Amino acid sequence: MKLLSAFDERGSVEAGLAIIPTTALFLMTVQLILAQSWQSFETAQLHDEVNRILISAPGDELPSLRSQLNGKVEFDVSENGKFLTITKEVPIPIISTLLGDKAMVRVHTLAYL
């Protein structure tokens, strides 16, 4: 019988080299899933907040929206003045702690005035 040395049980270099890109691909996929989930959550939250403000203060829509929405917010009123598109940039909590201000998602919502 041949005795196995310690090097025979470690695995091959090719297996180690395959794990590195697979792990990197997995981590990038997790980041994309997290960013998309956060964008969906923030869109729903922005939509709820805009509807709450518009219902509670009818007639004084834009000034009250500008004062109550936090962060960088853009407004776009349609030609007939009935639809309001609101765009807001929000940071992704877990990723933005690592990357700073670069990890932002843009959320959009539509409101009827």
Jmol script that loads the backbone (N, CA, C; Angstrom):
load data "model"
ATOM      1  N   MET A   1       0.811  -1.183   0.000  1.00  0.00           N
ATOM      2  CA  MET A   1       0.000   0.000   0.000  1.00  0.00           C
ATOM      3  C   MET A   1       0.852   1.243   0.000  1.00  0.00           C
ATOM      4  N   LYS A   2       0.367   2.180  -0.765  1.00  0.00           N
ATOM      5  CA  LYS A   2       1.083   3.445  -0.863  1.00  0.00           C
ATOM      6  C   LYS A   2       0.458   4.440   0.111  1.00  0.00           C
ATOM      7  N   LEU A   3       1.287   5.085   0.889  1.00  0.00           N
ATOM      8  CA  LEU A   3       0.802   6.085   1.821  1.00  0.00           C
ATOM      9  C   LEU A   3       0.610   7.408   1.100  1.00  0.00           C
ATOM     10  N   LEU A   4      -0.505   8.096   1.388  1.00  0.00           N
ATOM     11  CA  LEU A   4      -0.790   9.396   0.758  1.00  0.00           C
ATOM     12  C   LEU A   4      -0.043  10.490   1.505  1.00  0.00           C
ATOM     13  N   SER A   5       0.531  11.327   0.764  1.00  0.00           N
ATOM     14  CA  SER A   5       1.218  12.460   1.390  1.00  0.00           C
ATOM     15  C   SER A   5       0.207  13.590   1.618  1.00  0.00           C
ATOM     16  N   ALA A   6       0.628  14.604   2.304  1.00  0.00           N
ATOM     17  CA  ALA A   6      -0.244  15.747   2.610  1.00  0.00           C
ATOM     18  C   ALA A   6      -0.619  16.509   1.348  1.00  0.00           C
ATOM     19  N   PHE A   7       0.242  16.489   0.323  1.00  0.00           N
ATOM     20  CA  PHE A   7      -0.042  17.226  -0.904  1.00  0.00           C
ATOM     21  C   PHE A   7      -1.120  16.555  -1.748  1.00  0.00           C
ATOM     22  N   ASP A   8      -1.319  15.303  -1.627  1.00  0.00           N
ATOM     23  CA  ASP A   8      -2.319  14.595  -2.417  1.00  0.00           C
ATOM     24  C   ASP A   8      -3.742  14.952  -1.995  1.00  0.00           C
ATOM     25  N   GLU A   9      -3.934  15.413  -0.780  1.00  0.00           N
ATOM     26  CA  GLU A   9      -5.276  15.681  -0.278  1.00  0.00           C
ATOM     27  C   GLU A   9      -5.667  17.149  -0.344  1.00  0.00           C
ATOM     28  N   ARG A  10      -4.827  18.000  -0.848  1.00  0.00           N
ATOM     29  CA  ARG A  10      -5.123  19.429  -0.868  1.00  0.00           C
ATOM     30  C   ARG A  10      -5.987  19.849  -2.050  1.00  0.00           C
ATOM     31  N   GLY A  11      -6.036  19.154  -3.109  1.00  0.00           N
ATOM     32  CA  GLY A  11      -6.787  19.556  -4.294  1.00  0.00           C
ATOM     33  C   GLY A  11      -5.858  20.157  -5.325  1.00  0.00           C
ATOM     34  N   SER A  12      -6.387  20.439  -6.438  1.00  0.00           N
ATOM     35  CA  SER A  12      -5.551  20.940  -7.524  1.00  0.00           C
ATOM     36  C   SER A  12      -5.585  22.469  -7.590  1.00  0.00           C
ATOM     37  N   VAL A  13      -4.631  23.003  -8.290  1.00  0.00           N
ATOM     38  CA  VAL A  13      -4.556  24.451  -8.493  1.00  0.00           C
ATOM     39  C   VAL A  13      -5.727  24.918  -9.344  1.00  0.00           C
ATOM     40  N   GLU A  14      -6.141  24.101 -10.303  1.00  0.00           N
ATOM     41  CA  GLU A  14      -7.252  24.464 -11.167  1.00  0.00           C
ATOM     42  C   GLU A  14      -8.546  24.641 -10.377  1.00  0.00           C
ATOM     43  N   ALA A  15      -8.760  23.804  -9.376  1.00  0.00           N
ATOM     44  CA  ALA A  15      -9.953  23.935  -8.542  1.00  0.00           C
ATOM     45  C   ALA A  15      -9.919  25.243  -7.760  1.00  0.00           C
ATOM     46  N   GLY A  16      -8.760  25.601  -7.265  1.00  0.00           N
ATOM     47  CA  GLY A  16      -8.618  26.865  -6.544  1.00  0.00           C
ATOM     48  C   GLY A  16      -8.837  28.063  -7.446  1.00  0.00           C
ATOM     49  N   LEU A  17      -8.343  27.980  -8.682  1.00  0.00           N
ATOM     50  CA  LEU A  17      -8.519  29.083  -9.619  1.00  0.00           C
ATOM     51  C   LEU A  17      -9.966  29.197 -10.104  1.00  0.00           C
ATOM     52  N   ALA A  18     -10.716  28.136 -10.065  1.00  0.00           N
ATOM     53  CA  ALA A  18     -12.125  28.185 -10.457  1.00  0.00           C
ATOM     54  C   ALA A  18     -12.993  28.785  -9.362  1.00  0.00           C
ATOM     55  N   ILE A  19     -12.574  28.655  -8.117  1.00  0.00           N
ATOM     56  CA  ILE A  19     -13.365  29.180  -7.001  1.00  0.00           C
ATOM     57  C   ILE A  19     -13.328  30.705  -6.972  1.00  0.00           C
ATOM     58  N   ILE A  20     -12.219  31.311  -7.316  1.00  0.00           N
ATOM     59  CA  ILE A  20     -12.076  32.767  -7.236  1.00  0.00           C
ATOM     60  C   ILE A  20     -13.063  33.488  -8.148  1.00  0.00           C
ATOM     61  N   PRO A  21     -13.126  33.206  -9.462  1.00  0.00           N
ATOM     62  CA  PRO A  21     -14.110  33.917 -10.288  1.00  0.00           C
ATOM     63  C   PRO A  21     -15.549  33.551  -9.949  1.00  0.00           C
ATOM     64  N   THR A  22     -15.779  32.324  -9.517  1.00  0.00           N
ATOM     65  CA  THR A  22     -17.132  31.920  -9.131  1.00  0.00           C
ATOM     66  C   THR A  22     -17.591  32.706  -7.910  1.00  0.00           C
ATOM     67  N   THR A  23     -16.724  32.889  -6.950  1.00  0.00           N
ATOM     68  CA  THR A  23     -17.055  33.676  -5.770  1.00  0.00           C
ATOM     69  C   THR A  23     -17.288  35.133  -6.130  1.00  0.00           C
ATOM     70  N   ALA A  24     -16.454  35.701  -6.997  1.00  0.00           N
ATOM     71  CA  ALA A  24     -16.636  37.089  -7.423  1.00  0.00           C
ATOM     72  C   ALA A  24     -17.964  37.266  -8.157  1.00  0.00           C
ATOM     73  N   LEU A  25     -18.313  36.330  -9.027  1.00  0.00           N
ATOM     74  CA  LEU A  25     -19.588  36.395  -9.740  1.00  0.00           C
ATOM     75  C   LEU A  25     -20.759  36.304  -8.770  1.00  0.00           C
ATOM     76  N   PHE A  26     -20.668  35.431  -7.787  1.00  0.00           N
ATOM     77  CA  PHE A  26     -21.709  35.294  -6.779  1.00  0.00           C
ATOM     78  C   PHE A  26     -21.891  36.592  -5.994  1.00  0.00           C
ATOM     79  N   LEU A  27     -20.803  37.224  -5.573  1.00  0.00           N
ATOM     80  CA  LEU A  27     -20.897  38.459  -4.799  1.00  0.00           C
ATOM     81  C   LEU A  27     -21.462  39.609  -5.635  1.00  0.00           C
ATOM     82  N   MET A  28     -21.098  39.692  -6.913  1.00  0.00           N
ATOM     83  CA  MET A  28     -21.666  40.722  -7.783  1.00  0.00           C
ATOM     84  C   MET A  28     -23.162  40.500  -7.981  1.00  0.00           C
ATOM     85  N   THR A  29     -23.572  39.256  -8.115  1.00  0.00           N
ATOM     86  CA  THR A  29     -24.991  38.947  -8.273  1.00  0.00           C
ATOM     87  C   THR A  29     -25.771  39.312  -7.019  1.00  0.00           C
ATOM     88  N   VAL A  30     -25.210  39.044  -5.872  1.00  0.00           N
ATOM     89  CA  VAL A  30     -25.866  39.412  -4.613  1.00  0.00           C
ATOM     90  C   VAL A  30     -26.013  40.926  -4.516  1.00  0.00           C
ATOM     91  N   GLN A  31     -25.003  41.678  -4.932  1.00  0.00           N
ATOM     92  CA  GLN A  31     -25.090  43.133  -4.902  1.00  0.00           C
ATOM     93  C   GLN A  31     -26.181  43.641  -5.833  1.00  0.00           C
ATOM     94  N   LEU A  32     -26.297  43.072  -7.023  1.00  0.00           N
ATOM     95  CA  LEU A  32     -27.334  43.494  -7.961  1.00  0.00           C
ATOM     96  C   LEU A  32     -28.733  43.171  -7.430  1.00  0.00           C
ATOM     97  N   ILE A  33     -28.888  42.015  -6.831  1.00  0.00           N
ATOM     98  CA  ILE A  33     -30.191  41.637  -6.256  1.00  0.00           C
ATOM     99  C   ILE A  33     -30.535  42.570  -5.103  1.00  0.00           C
ATOM    100  N   LEU A  34     -29.570  42.893  -4.278  1.00  0.00           N
ATOM    101  CA  LEU A  34     -29.791  43.806  -3.161  1.00  0.00           C
ATOM    102  C   LEU A  34     -30.172  45.199  -3.663  1.00  0.00           C
ATOM    103  N   ALA A  35     -29.482  45.695  -4.675  1.00  0.00           N
ATOM    104  CA  ALA A  35     -29.788  47.019  -5.218  1.00  0.00           C
ATOM    105  C   ALA A  35     -31.189  47.058  -5.817  1.00  0.00           C
ATOM    106  N   GLN A  36     -31.578  46.029  -6.559  1.00  0.00           N
ATOM    107  CA  GLN A  36     -32.915  45.986  -7.157  1.00  0.00           C
ATOM    108  C   GLN A  36     -33.989  45.891  -6.079  1.00  0.00           C
ATOM    109  N   SER A  37     -33.766  45.110  -5.068  1.00  0.00           N
ATOM    110  CA  SER A  37     -34.738  44.991  -3.978  1.00  0.00           C
ATOM    111  C   SER A  37     -34.885  46.314  -3.243  1.00  0.00           C
ATOM    112  N   TRP A  38     -33.779  46.982  -3.010  1.00  0.00           N
ATOM    113  CA  TRP A  38     -33.823  48.264  -2.321  1.00  0.00           C
ATOM    114  C   TRP A  38     -34.531  49.305  -3.174  1.00  0.00           C
ATOM    115  N   GLN A  39     -34.321  49.278  -4.490  1.00  0.00           N
ATOM    116  CA  GLN A  39     -34.991  50.221  -5.379  1.00  0.00           C
ATOM    117  C   GLN A  39     -36.504  49.993  -5.361  1.00  0.00           C
ATOM    118  N   SER A  40     -36.936  48.758  -5.368  1.00  0.00           N
ATOM    119  CA  SER A  40     -38.371  48.459  -5.308  1.00  0.00           C
ATOM    120  C   SER A  40     -38.968  48.925  -3.985  1.00  0.00           C
ATOM    121  N   PHE A  41     -38.271  48.684  -2.900  1.00  0.00           N
ATOM    122  CA  PHE A  41     -38.742  49.117  -1.580  1.00  0.00           C
ATOM    123  C   PHE A  41     -38.845  50.638  -1.511  1.00  0.00           C
ATOM    124  N   GLU A  42     -37.831  51.344  -1.973  1.00  0.00           N
ATOM    125  CA  GLU A  42     -37.829  52.804  -1.922  1.00  0.00           C
ATOM    126  C   GLU A  42     -38.877  53.407  -2.855  1.00  0.00           C
ATOM    127  N   THR A  43     -39.131  52.776  -4.011  1.00  0.00           N
ATOM    128  CA  THR A  43     -40.169  53.260  -4.912  1.00  0.00           C
ATOM    129  C   THR A  43     -41.534  53.175  -4.250  1.00  0.00           C
ATOM    130  N   ALA A  44     -41.824  52.066  -3.611  1.00  0.00           N
ATOM    131  CA  ALA A  44     -43.101  51.917  -2.906  1.00  0.00           C
ATOM    132  C   ALA A  44     -43.223  52.920  -1.767  1.00  0.00           C
ATOM    133  N   GLN A  45     -42.143  53.128  -1.053  1.00  0.00           N
ATOM    134  CA  GLN A  45     -42.165  54.071   0.062  1.00  0.00           C
ATOM    135  C   GLN A  45     -42.359  55.503  -0.436  1.00  0.00           C
ATOM    136  N   LEU A  46     -41.687  55.887  -1.526  1.00  0.00           N
ATOM    137  CA  LEU A  46     -41.844  57.223  -2.096  1.00  0.00           C
ATOM    138  C   LEU A  46     -43.267  57.417  -2.611  1.00  0.00           C
ATOM    139  N   HIS A  47     -43.814  56.409  -3.259  1.00  0.00           N
ATOM    140  CA  HIS A  47     -45.175  56.501  -3.778  1.00  0.00           C
ATOM    141  C   HIS A  47     -46.179  56.693  -2.630  1.00  0.00           C
ATOM    142  N   ASP A  48     -46.022  55.941  -1.557  1.00  0.00           N
ATOM    143  CA  ASP A  48     -46.900  56.088  -0.400  1.00  0.00           C
ATOM    144  C   ASP A  48     -46.783  57.475   0.226  1.00  0.00           C
ATOM    145  N   GLU A  49     -45.565  57.956   0.333  1.00  0.00           N
ATOM    146  CA  GLU A  49     -45.338  59.266   0.948  1.00  0.00           C
ATOM    147  C   GLU A  49     -45.940  60.387   0.102  1.00  0.00           C
ATOM    148  N   VAL A  50     -45.763  60.309  -1.217  1.00  0.00           N
ATOM    149  CA  VAL A  50     -46.314  61.332  -2.116  1.00  0.00           C
ATOM    150  C   VAL A  50     -47.834  61.310  -2.061  1.00  0.00           C
ATOM    151  N   ASN A  51     -48.440  60.132  -2.087  1.00  0.00           N
ATOM    152  CA  ASN A  51     -49.900  60.055  -2.013  1.00  0.00           C
ATOM    153  C   ASN A  51     -50.428  60.584  -0.686  1.00  0.00           C
ATOM    154  N   ARG A  52     -49.738  60.302   0.400  1.00  0.00           N
ATOM    155  CA  ARG A  52     -50.157  60.807   1.704  1.00  0.00           C
ATOM    156  C   ARG A  52     -50.124  62.330   1.731  1.00  0.00           C
ATOM    157  N   ILE A  53     -49.063  62.917   1.178  1.00  0.00           N
ATOM    158  CA  ILE A  53     -48.942  64.374   1.171  1.00  0.00           C
ATOM    159  C   ILE A  53     -50.015  64.995   0.289  1.00  0.00           C
ATOM    160  N   LEU A  54     -50.265  64.411  -0.891  1.00  0.00           N
ATOM    161  CA  LEU A  54     -51.255  64.971  -1.803  1.00  0.00           C
ATOM    162  C   LEU A  54     -52.675  64.848  -1.258  1.00  0.00           C
ATOM    163  N   ILE A  55     -52.967  63.774  -0.537  1.00  0.00           N
ATOM    164  CA  ILE A  55     -54.295  63.618   0.041  1.00  0.00           C
ATOM    165  C   ILE A  55     -54.496  64.578   1.213  1.00  0.00           C
ATOM    166  N   SER A  56     -53.471  64.770   2.022  1.00  0.00           N
ATOM    167  CA  SER A  56     -53.612  65.616   3.214  1.00  0.00           C
ATOM    168  C   SER A  56     -53.582  67.104   2.891  1.00  0.00           C
ATOM    169  N   ALA A  57     -52.973  67.502   1.763  1.00  0.00           N
ATOM    170  CA  ALA A  57     -52.876  68.932   1.424  1.00  0.00           C
ATOM    171  C   ALA A  57     -53.278  69.166  -0.032  1.00  0.00           C
ATOM    172  N   PRO A  58     -54.536  68.931  -0.386  1.00  0.00           N
ATOM    173  CA  PRO A  58     -54.941  69.181  -1.778  1.00  0.00           C
ATOM    174  C   PRO A  58     -54.954  70.683  -2.066  1.00  0.00           C
ATOM    175  N   GLY A  59     -54.536  71.050  -3.252  1.00  0.00           N
ATOM    176  CA  GLY A  59     -54.494  72.453  -3.645  1.00  0.00           C
ATOM    177  C   GLY A  59     -53.138  73.096  -3.450  1.00  0.00           C
ATOM    178  N   ASP A  60     -52.342  72.596  -2.544  1.00  0.00           N
ATOM    179  CA  ASP A  60     -51.015  73.163  -2.273  1.00  0.00           C
ATOM    180  C   ASP A  60     -49.982  72.069  -2.498  1.00  0.00           C
ATOM    181  N   GLU A  61     -50.024  71.431  -3.683  1.00  0.00           N
ATOM    182  CA  GLU A  61     -49.278  70.200  -3.907  1.00  0.00           C
ATOM    183  C   GLU A  61     -47.762  70.390  -3.953  1.00  0.00           C
ATOM    184  N   LEU A  62     -47.299  71.187  -4.916  1.00  0.00           N
ATOM    185  CA  LEU A  62     -45.844  71.265  -5.130  1.00  0.00           C
ATOM    186  C   LEU A  62     -45.079  71.877  -3.961  1.00  0.00           C
ATOM    187  N   PRO A  63     -45.516  72.995  -3.382  1.00  0.00           N
ATOM    188  CA  PRO A  63     -44.751  73.512  -2.227  1.00  0.00           C
ATOM    189  C   PRO A  63     -44.701  72.537  -1.055  1.00  0.00           C
ATOM    190  N   SER A  64     -45.829  71.855  -0.789  1.00  0.00           N
ATOM    191  CA  SER A  64     -45.803  70.922   0.336  1.00  0.00           C
ATOM    192  C   SER A  64     -44.945  69.701   0.028  1.00  0.00           C
ATOM    193  N   LEU A  65     -44.959  69.251  -1.230  1.00  0.00           N
ATOM    194  CA  LEU A  65     -44.106  68.123  -1.609  1.00  0.00           C
ATOM    195  C   LEU A  65     -42.634  68.479  -1.496  1.00  0.00           C
ATOM    196  N   ARG A  66     -42.268  69.657  -1.987  1.00  0.00           N
ATOM    197  CA  ARG A  66     -40.863  70.069  -1.938  1.00  0.00           C
ATOM    198  C   ARG A  66     -40.367  70.178  -0.495  1.00  0.00           C
ATOM    199  N   SER A  67     -41.217  70.635   0.407  1.00  0.00           N
ATOM    200  CA  SER A  67     -40.767  70.822   1.787  1.00  0.00           C
ATOM    201  C   SER A  67     -40.729  69.509   2.563  1.00  0.00           C
ATOM    202  N   GLN A  68     -41.589  68.545   2.207  1.00  0.00           N
ATOM    203  CA  GLN A  68     -41.687  67.333   3.017  1.00  0.00           C
ATOM    204  C   GLN A  68     -40.828  66.174   2.523  1.00  0.00           C
ATOM    205  N   LEU A  69     -40.482  66.153   1.238  1.00  0.00           N
ATOM    206  CA  LEU A  69     -39.637  65.067   0.731  1.00  0.00           C
ATOM    207  C   LEU A  69     -38.179  65.405   0.988  1.00  0.00           C
ATOM    208  N   ASN A  70     -37.445  64.460   1.547  1.00  0.00           N
ATOM    209  CA  ASN A  70     -36.038  64.674   1.880  1.00  0.00           C
ATOM    210  C   ASN A  70     -35.155  64.226   0.733  1.00  0.00           C
ATOM    211  N   GLY A  71     -33.972  64.791   0.648  1.00  0.00           N
ATOM    212  CA  GLY A  71     -32.984  64.353  -0.332  1.00  0.00           C
ATOM    213  C   GLY A  71     -33.088  65.103  -1.647  1.00  0.00           C
ATOM    214  N   LYS A  72     -32.393  64.597  -2.621  1.00  0.00           N
ATOM    215  CA  LYS A  72     -32.368  65.191  -3.953  1.00  0.00           C
ATOM    216  C   LYS A  72     -33.596  64.719  -4.719  1.00  0.00           C
ATOM    217  N   VAL A  73     -34.549  65.630  -4.936  1.00  0.00           N
ATOM    218  CA  VAL A  73     -35.818  65.281  -5.553  1.00  0.00           C
ATOM    219  C   VAL A  73     -36.018  66.163  -6.777  1.00  0.00           C
ATOM    220  N   GLU A  74     -36.451  65.552  -7.889  1.00  0.00           N
ATOM    221  CA  GLU A  74     -36.754  66.281  -9.119  1.00  0.00           C
ATOM    222  C   GLU A  74     -38.235  66.126  -9.421  1.00  0.00           C
ATOM    223  N   PHE A  75     -38.864  67.215  -9.881  1.00  0.00           N
ATOM    224  CA  PHE A  75     -40.277  67.192 -10.237  1.00  0.00           C
ATOM    225  C   PHE A  75     -40.417  67.474 -11.730  1.00  0.00           C
ATOM    226  N   ASP A  76     -41.361  66.808 -12.372  1.00  0.00           N
ATOM    227  CA  ASP A  76     -41.660  67.049 -13.777  1.00  0.00           C
ATOM    228  C   ASP A  76     -43.177  67.024 -13.932  1.00  0.00           C
ATOM    229  N   VAL A  77     -43.760  68.190 -14.214  1.00  0.00           N
ATOM    230  CA  VAL A  77     -45.206  68.303 -14.358  1.00  0.00           C
ATOM    231  C   VAL A  77     -45.553  68.138 -15.834  1.00  0.00           C
ATOM    232  N   SER A  78     -46.600  67.362 -16.129  1.00  0.00           N
ATOM    233  CA  SER A  78     -47.005  67.133 -17.525  1.00  0.00           C
ATOM    234  C   SER A  78     -47.585  68.402 -18.126  1.00  0.00           C
ATOM    235  N   GLU A  79     -47.826  68.364 -19.446  1.00  0.00           N
ATOM    236  CA  GLU A  79     -48.303  69.544 -20.161  1.00  0.00           C
ATOM    237  C   GLU A  79     -49.670  70.007 -19.665  1.00  0.00           C
ATOM    238  N   ASN A  80     -50.552  69.070 -19.368  1.00  0.00           N
ATOM    239  CA  ASN A  80     -51.880  69.472 -18.893  1.00  0.00           C
ATOM    240  C   ASN A  80     -51.904  69.742 -17.384  1.00  0.00           C
ATOM    241  N   GLY A  81     -50.803  69.533 -16.708  1.00  0.00           N
ATOM    242  CA  GLY A  81     -50.698  69.832 -15.289  1.00  0.00           C
ATOM    243  C   GLY A  81     -51.377  68.839 -14.371  1.00  0.00           C
ATOM    244  N   LYS A  82     -51.737  67.679 -14.872  1.00  0.00           N
ATOM    245  CA  LYS A  82     -52.445  66.700 -14.062  1.00  0.00           C
ATOM    246  C   LYS A  82     -51.525  65.641 -13.463  1.00  0.00           C
ATOM    247  N   PHE A  83     -50.433  65.318 -14.155  1.00  0.00           N
ATOM    248  CA  PHE A  83     -49.539  64.266 -13.685  1.00  0.00           C
ATOM    249  C   PHE A  83     -48.222  64.861 -13.224  1.00  0.00           C
ATOM    250  N   LEU A  84     -47.734  64.322 -12.156  1.00  0.00           N
ATOM    251  CA  LEU A  84     -46.476  64.776 -11.574  1.00  0.00           C
ATOM    252  C   LEU A  84     -45.542  63.580 -11.473  1.00  0.00           C
ATOM    253  N   THR A  85     -44.381  63.674 -12.092  1.00  0.00           N
ATOM    254  CA  THR A  85     -43.375  62.626 -11.993  1.00  0.00           C
ATOM    255  C   THR A  85     -42.331  63.066 -10.985  1.00  0.00           C
ATOM    256  N   ILE A  86     -42.080  62.229  -9.996  1.00  0.00           N
ATOM    257  CA  ILE A  86     -41.128  62.549  -8.942  1.00  0.00           C
ATOM    258  C   ILE A  86     -39.979  61.557  -9.027  1.00  0.00           C
ATOM    259  N   THR A  87     -38.757  62.067  -9.065  1.00  0.00           N
ATOM    260  CA  THR A  87     -37.556  61.250  -9.121  1.00  0.00           C
ATOM    261  C   THR A  87     -36.697  61.592  -7.912  1.00  0.00           C
ATOM    262  N   LYS A  88     -36.221  60.565  -7.244  1.00  0.00           N
ATOM    263  CA  LYS A  88     -35.414  60.770  -6.041  1.00  0.00           C
ATOM    264  C   LYS A  88     -34.243  59.794  -6.058  1.00  0.00           C
ATOM    265  N   GLU A  89     -33.093  60.249  -5.605  1.00  0.00           N
ATOM    266  CA  GLU A  89     -31.929  59.380  -5.468  1.00  0.00           C
ATOM    267  C   GLU A  89     -31.737  59.041  -3.998  1.00  0.00           C
ATOM    268  N   VAL A  90     -31.621  57.747  -3.723  1.00  0.00           N
ATOM    269  CA  VAL A  90     -31.434  57.291  -2.343  1.00  0.00           C
ATOM    270  C   VAL A  90     -30.243  56.344  -2.293  1.00  0.00           C
ATOM    271  N   PRO A  91     -29.491  56.374  -1.195  1.00  0.00           N
ATOM    272  CA  PRO A  91     -28.352  55.458  -1.073  1.00  0.00           C
ATOM    273  C   PRO A  91     -28.799  54.044  -0.731  1.00  0.00           C
ATOM    274  N   ILE A  92     -28.019  53.077  -1.166  1.00  0.00           N
ATOM    275  CA  ILE A  92     -28.246  51.680  -0.793  1.00  0.00           C
ATOM    276  C   ILE A  92     -27.500  51.469   0.519  1.00  0.00           C
ATOM    277  N   PRO A  93     -28.178  51.088   1.594  1.00  0.00           N
ATOM    278  CA  PRO A  93     -27.542  51.103   2.920  1.00  0.00           C
ATOM    279  C   PRO A  93     -26.287  50.258   3.051  1.00  0.00           C
ATOM    280  N   ILE A  94     -26.323  49.017   2.681  1.00  0.00           N
ATOM    281  CA  ILE A  94     -25.176  48.137   2.919  1.00  0.00           C
ATOM    282  C   ILE A  94     -24.032  48.471   1.974  1.00  0.00           C
ATOM    283  N   ILE A  95     -24.334  48.688   0.713  1.00  0.00           N
ATOM    284  CA  ILE A  95     -23.285  48.939  -0.275  1.00  0.00           C
ATOM    285  C   ILE A  95     -22.724  50.344  -0.130  1.00  0.00           C
ATOM    286  N   SER A  96     -23.563  51.335   0.229  1.00  0.00           N
ATOM    287  CA  SER A  96     -23.072  52.706   0.326  1.00  0.00           C
ATOM    288  C   SER A  96     -22.108  52.891   1.486  1.00  0.00           C
ATOM    289  N   THR A  97     -22.178  52.029   2.501  1.00  0.00           N
ATOM    290  CA  THR A  97     -21.190  52.138   3.575  1.00  0.00           C
ATOM    291  C   THR A  97     -19.806  51.753   3.080  1.00  0.00           C
ATOM    292  N   LEU A  98     -19.754  50.890   2.075  1.00  0.00           N
ATOM    293  CA  LEU A  98     -18.467  50.486   1.513  1.00  0.00           C
ATOM    294  C   LEU A  98     -17.983  51.436   0.427  1.00  0.00           C
ATOM    295  N   LEU A  99     -18.914  51.935  -0.422  1.00  0.00           N
ATOM    296  CA  LEU A  99     -18.528  52.736  -1.576  1.00  0.00           C
ATOM    297  C   LEU A  99     -18.774  54.227  -1.415  1.00  0.00           C
ATOM    298  N   GLY A 100     -19.436  54.644  -0.375  1.00  0.00           N
ATOM    299  CA  GLY A 100     -19.730  56.059  -0.181  1.00  0.00           C
ATOM    300  C   GLY A 100     -20.929  56.494  -1.013  1.00  0.00           C
ATOM    301  N   ASP A 101     -20.860  57.719  -1.557  1.00  0.00           N
ATOM    302  CA  ASP A 101     -21.984  58.295  -2.293  1.00  0.00           C
ATOM    303  C   ASP A 101     -22.174  57.694  -3.683  1.00  0.00           C
ATOM    304  N   LYS A 102     -21.308  56.813  -4.110  1.00  0.00           N
ATOM    305  CA  LYS A 102     -21.420  56.232  -5.451  1.00  0.00           C
ATOM    306  C   LYS A 102     -22.539  55.207  -5.544  1.00  0.00           C
ATOM    307  N   ALA A 103     -22.944  54.614  -4.436  1.00  0.00           N
ATOM    308  CA  ALA A 103     -23.959  53.559  -4.439  1.00  0.00           C
ATOM    309  C   ALA A 103     -25.337  54.172  -4.206  1.00  0.00           C
ATOM    310  N   MET A 104     -25.930  54.691  -5.267  1.00  0.00           N
ATOM    311  CA  MET A 104     -27.242  55.319  -5.196  1.00  0.00           C
ATOM    312  C   MET A 104     -28.170  54.640  -6.194  1.00  0.00           C
ATOM    313  N   VAL A 105     -29.434  54.581  -5.849  1.00  0.00           N
ATOM    314  CA  VAL A 105     -30.450  54.129  -6.799  1.00  0.00           C
ATOM    315  C   VAL A 105     -31.412  55.276  -7.028  1.00  0.00           C
ATOM    316  N   ARG A 106     -31.939  55.326  -8.236  1.00  0.00           N
ATOM    317  CA  ARG A 106     -32.901  56.354  -8.608  1.00  0.00           C
ATOM    318  C   ARG A 106     -34.279  55.730  -8.609  1.00  0.00           C
ATOM    319  N   VAL A 107     -35.198  56.344  -7.876  1.00  0.00           N
ATOM    320  CA  VAL A 107     -36.561  55.835  -7.806  1.00  0.00           C
ATOM    321  C   VAL A 107     -37.504  56.856  -8.434  1.00  0.00           C
ATOM    322  N   HIS A 108     -38.519  56.355  -9.125  1.00  0.00           N
ATOM    323  CA  HIS A 108     -39.496  57.190  -9.808  1.00  0.00           C
ATOM    324  C   HIS A 108     -40.884  56.830  -9.321  1.00  0.00           C
ATOM    325  N   THR A 109     -41.735  57.831  -9.264  1.00  0.00           N
ATOM    326  CA  THR A 109     -43.148  57.568  -9.004  1.00  0.00           C
ATOM    327  C   THR A 109     -43.971  58.614  -9.749  1.00  0.00           C
ATOM    328  N   LEU A 110     -45.232  58.302  -9.967  1.00  0.00           N
ATOM    329  CA  LEU A 110     -46.136  59.148 -10.714  1.00  0.00           C
ATOM    330  C   LEU A 110     -47.319  59.476  -9.817  1.00  0.00           C
ATOM    331  N   ALA A 111     -47.685  60.749  -9.762  1.00  0.00           N
ATOM    332  CA  ALA A 111     -48.817  61.180  -8.943  1.00  0.00           C
ATOM    333  C   ALA A 111     -49.803  61.942  -9.809  1.00  0.00           C
ATOM    334  N   TYR A 112     -51.060  61.791  -9.494  1.00  0.00           N
ATOM    335  CA  TYR A 112     -52.127  62.499 -10.195  1.00  0.00           C
ATOM    336  C   TYR A 112     -52.578  63.663  -9.320  1.00  0.00           C
ATOM    337  N   LEU A 113     -52.509  64.875  -9.876  1.00  0.00           N
ATOM    338  CA  LEU A 113     -52.884  66.063  -9.100  1.00  0.00           C
ATOM    339  C   LEU A 113     -54.358  66.361  -9.255  1.00  0.00           C
TER     340      LEU A 113
END
end "model"
wireframe off; spacefill off
backbone 0.3
color backbone group
